[in-house]
Amino acid sequence: MLKQQVYRNKKWLDAVKSIEFCVLCGCYCQTQPAHRNEGKGMAMKTDDCACAALCNQCHYQIDNGKELTREERRILLDKAIVLTVIQLARCGKIGVMKA
């Protein structure tokens, strides 16, 4: 089985950080890219395009919080990733390239 290369893109992460509010709780703050917590190993993060713009509190709850199950945390982060992509598109930070 071929090992796929992990997608890294500083511009993508900078675009995520530029979102001025947490996509989950809505607080206006300095957001941080929160990567998915699966498929990791040897301190490797998942693809940069699978991250969400979260505040410190929401990021902590998804990564370390004890109130949610692992499945609930993954579902919540998946929702946050989709909301992040939507916000990036609305801000004109991502789009479709012309052929």
C-alpha positions, 0 to 999 in steps of 0.5 A, spaced: 500 500 500 502 506 498 503 511 503 500 518 501 504 524 502 500 529 508 498 536 505 502 542 508 500 549 506 502 555 510 498 559 506 492 555 508 494 555 515 494 563 515 488 563 511 484 559 517 488 563 522 485 570 519 478 568 521 476 572 526 471 568 530 471 561 532 467 557 527 464 553 533 462 558 539 462 564 535 467 568 540 471 573 536 478 572 538 485 570 535 483 563 532 488 557 531 488 551 526 485 545 530 487 539 526 484 532 526 486 527 531 486 521 527 491 518 523 496 521 527 503 518 529 510 520 531 507 527 532 505 528 525 498 532 524 493 530 519 493 534 512 493 542 513 486 542 509 483 538 514 483 543 520 478 548 523 478 555 526 477 555 533 478 559 539 483 556 545 477 553 549 474 549 543 480 547 541 482 544 548 475 541 549 476 537 542 483 535 543 483 534 551 476 535 554 473 530 558 465 532 557 465 529 550 466 522 547 471 521 542 466 520 537 462 526 539 469 530 539 470 527 532 463 529 529 464 536 532 471 537 529 468 535 522 463 540 523 468 545 525 472 543 518 466 544 514 464 551 517 471 553 516 471 551 509 465 555 508 468 561 511 474 561 507 470 561 501 465 567 503 471 571 505 474 570 498 480 566 501 479 560 497 475 558 490 475 554 484 481 555 479 479 557 471 481 551 467 
